[in-house]
Amino acid sequence: MLKLYHNPLSTNSRRVWIALLEKELEFELVPLKLNGDQFQPYFLAISPFHHVPVLADGDFHLIETLAILDYLEAKYPAIALLPQDAKDLAIARMVQMVTVNELTPALSPFVRKSFGGVGDPEKLEKSGQQVAAVLRFFEDLLGDRPFFGSSSAITLADIVAGVSVPWLPELGVSLDNYPKLQAWSERLNSRPSWQQTQASPEPG
């Protein structure tokens, strides 16, 4: 059986968790507390950079979220999470990469501030502009379809972006100027896989 080593507060862990649920695969959750579990010898043996998530498929251990998602898609294609059309596939890939490379770094100052840190006005302003650029790009890319790259089913793009964008209002970033993204966020949050994987306190 597949095993997912994860932390409930990790957005990357949640992405893989959601994909496993959407693909209706059997798997075991192995929770880790990130105050030391990630440095234990048994975990470093499978995750040398001490990051979550790690997916174990028998003796094969995978790190890096996008690689894990690609592996699941290739090995368990019965419920597809990537479109076949070239344009739609490119849309899905663009959303994944922009989320990881542009949106996530830009959110760092907002995350620090939300946890009680002192926000640097200049950094927050610059990051806010970057976040706005991503949201405009996503709004246009989504268009009138319910999901990125698909008119009928969620894709890996929705999973990767969908654990970050719906969270933005909690960080003080409004989605009011992006009605299509706002409706998309509500659509995702109503899915059982999103509800089941909502962030919760670390296991005691």
C-alpha positions as CSV (number, residue, x, y, z in Angstrom):
1,M,0.0,0.0,0.0
2,L,1.1,3.5,-0.7
3,K,2.3,5.5,2.3
4,L,2.3,9.3,2.5
5,Y,4.7,10.8,5.1
6,H,3.2,14.2,5.7
7,N,2.5,17.1,8.1
8,P,-1.1,18.5,8.3
9,L,0.1,22.1,8.0
10,S,2.3,21.5,4.9
11,T,0.7,22.7,1.7
12,N,2.9,20.4,-0.3
13,S,1.8,17.4,1.7
14,R,-1.8,18.5,1.2
15,R,-1.4,18.6,-2.5
16,V,-0.4,14.9,-2.7
17,W,-3.0,14.0,-0.1
18,I,-5.7,15.6,-2.3
19,A,-4.4,13.8,-5.4
20,L,-4.5,10.5,-3.6
21,L,-8.1,11.1,-2.6
22,E,-9.2,12.4,-6.0
23,K,-7.7,9.3,-7.6
24,E,-9.5,7.1,-5.1
25,L,-6.3,5.2,-4.2
26,E,-5.7,3.3,-1.0
27,F,-3.0,4.8,1.1
28,E,-1.7,5.1,4.6
29,L,-1.0,8.5,6.2
30,V,2.2,8.7,8.3
31,P,2.1,12.0,10.2
32,L,5.3,13.8,11.1
33,K,5.9,16.5,13.7
34,L,8.3,19.0,12.1
35,N,10.0,19.8,15.4
36,G,12.4,16.9,15.1
37,D,10.8,13.9,13.3
38,Q,12.2,15.1,10.0
39,F,15.7,14.7,11.3
40,Q,15.3,11.1,12.6
41,P,17.7,8.7,10.8
42,Y,14.8,6.6,9.4
43,F,13.3,9.6,7.7
44,L,16.6,11.0,6.5
45,A,17.2,7.7,4.8
46,I,14.1,8.3,2.6
47,S,14.2,12.1,2.5
48,P,17.8,13.3,2.6
49,F,16.7,17.0,2.5
50,H,14.3,16.4,5.5
51,H,11.3,17.7,3.7
52,V,7.7,16.5,3.5
53,P,5.9,15.0,1.7
54,V,7.5,11.6,0.9
55,L,5.5,9.0,-0.9
56,A,6.5,5.4,-0.4
57,D,5.4,2.8,-3.0
58,G,6.9,-0.4,-1.7
59,D,10.6,0.1,-1.6
60,F,10.5,3.2,-3.9
61,H,10.5,6.5,-2.1
62,L,9.6,9.8,-3.9
63,I,10.3,13.3,-2.8
64,E,9.4,16.6,-4.5
65,T,5.7,17.3,-4.8
66,L,5.4,17.8,-8.6
67,A,7.4,14.6,-9.2
68,I,5.1,12.7,-6.8
69,L,2.1,14.0,-8.6
70,D,3.5,13.0,-12.0
71,Y,4.3,9.5,-10.7
72,L,0.7,9.0,-9.4
73,E,-0.7,10.2,-12.7
74,A,1.5,7.9,-14.8
75,K,1.1,4.8,-12.6
76,Y,-2.6,5.2,-11.7
77,P,-4.2,6.7,-14.8
78,A,-7.7,5.3,-14.3
79,I,-8.9,8.7,-12.9
80,A,-6.9,11.2,-14.9
81,L,-5.8,14.5,-13.4
82,L,-4.1,15.8,-16.5
83,P,-5.8,16.7,-19.8
84,Q,-4.6,15.1,-23.1
85,D,-5.1,18.0,-25.4
86,A,-1.8,19.8,-25.9
87,K,-3.1,23.3,-25.2
88,D,-5.0,22.2,-22.1
89,L,-1.9,20.2,-20.8
90,A,0.2,23.4,-21.3
91,I,-2.3,25.4,-19.3
92,A,-2.2,22.8,-16.5
93,R,1.6,22.8,-16.4
94,M,1.8,26.6,-16.5
95,V,-0.5,26.9,-13.5
96,Q,1.5,24.4,-11.6
97,M,4.9,26.1,-12.3
98,V,3.6,29.6,-11.7
99,T,2.2,28.6,-8.4
100,V,5.5,27.0,-7.3
101,N,7.9,29.6,-8.8
102,E,6.0,32.9,-8.6
103,L,3.1,32.7,-6.1
104,T,4.6,30.7,-3.3
105,P,7.7,32.9,-2.9
106,A,5.6,36.0,-3.1
107,L,3.4,34.9,-0.2
108,S,6.3,34.5,2.3
109,P,6.0,38.0,3.7
110,F,2.2,37.6,4.1
111,V,2.7,34.3,5.9
112,R,5.2,35.7,8.3
113,K,3.0,38.6,9.1
114,S,0.0,36.3,9.7
115,F,2.0,34.4,12.3
116,G,2.7,37.5,14.2
117,G,5.8,38.7,12.4
118,V,6.6,42.3,11.7
119,G,5.7,43.0,8.1
120,D,8.2,45.0,6.1
121,P,6.0,47.5,4.2
122,E,8.3,47.6,1.2
123,K,8.5,43.8,0.9
124,L,4.8,43.5,1.4
125,E,4.1,46.0,-1.3
126,K,6.5,44.3,-3.8
127,S,5.1,40.9,-2.9
128,G,1.5,42.2,-3.3
129,Q,2.3,43.3,-6.8
130,Q,3.7,39.9,-7.6
131,V,0.6,38.1,-6.2
132,A,-1.7,40.4,-8.1
133,A,0.2,39.6,-11.4
134,V,-0.3,35.9,-10.7
135,L,-4.0,36.3,-9.9
136,R,-4.6,38.2,-13.1
137,F,-2.8,35.6,-15.1
138,F,-4.8,32.8,-13.4
139,E,-8.1,34.7,-13.9
140,D,-7.5,35.0,-17.6
141,L,-6.2,31.5,-18.0
142,L,-9.2,30.0,-16.2
143,G,-11.7,31.8,-18.4
144,D,-15.2,30.4,-18.3
145,R,-14.2,26.9,-17.5
146,P,-14.7,25.4,-14.1
147,F,-11.2,24.0,-13.9
148,F,-7.8,24.8,-15.3
149,G,-7.4,23.0,-18.6
150,S,-10.7,21.1,-18.3
151,S,-14.4,21.7,-18.6
152,S,-15.4,18.6,-16.7
153,A,-12.8,17.4,-14.1
154,I,-10.2,18.9,-11.8
155,T,-6.6,18.7,-12.9
156,L,-3.3,18.7,-11.1
157,A,-3.2,22.4,-11.8
158,D,-6.3,22.9,-9.6
159,I,-4.7,20.8,-6.9
160,V,-1.4,22.6,-6.9
161,A,-2.9,26.1,-7.0
162,G,-6.0,25.2,-5.1
163,V,-4.3,24.8,-1.7
164,S,-2.8,28.3,-2.0
165,V,-5.2,30.7,-3.8
166,P,-8.3,29.9,-1.7
167,W,-6.2,30.6,1.4
168,L,-5.2,34.2,0.3
169,P,-8.1,36.0,2.0
170,E,-6.8,34.6,5.4
171,L,-3.5,36.3,4.6
172,G,-5.2,39.6,3.9
173,V,-5.2,39.2,0.1
174,S,-8.7,39.8,-1.3
175,L,-10.1,37.8,-4.3
176,D,-12.9,40.3,-4.9
177,N,-11.3,41.6,-8.1
178,Y,-11.0,38.0,-9.5
179,P,-14.6,36.7,-9.6
180,K,-13.7,33.6,-11.7
181,L,-11.0,32.6,-9.2
182,Q,-13.3,33.3,-6.3
183,A,-15.9,31.0,-7.7
184,W,-13.3,28.4,-8.5
185,S,-12.0,28.6,-5.0
186,E,-15.5,28.0,-3.6
187,R,-15.9,25.1,-6.0
188,L,-12.8,23.5,-4.7
189,N,-13.4,24.1,-1.0
190,S,-16.8,22.3,-1.4
191,R,-15.1,19.1,-2.6
192,P,-14.8,16.3,0.0
193,S,-11.0,16.0,-0.7
194,W,-10.5,19.6,0.2
195,Q,-12.7,19.4,3.3
196,Q,-11.0,16.2,4.5
197,T,-7.5,17.7,4.2
198,Q,-8.2,21.0,5.9
199,A,-5.2,22.2,8.0
200,S,-5.4,21.1,11.6
201,P,-3.0,21.3,14.5
202,E,0.1,19.1,14.4
203,P,-0.4,15.6,15.9
204,G,0.3,15.4,19.6
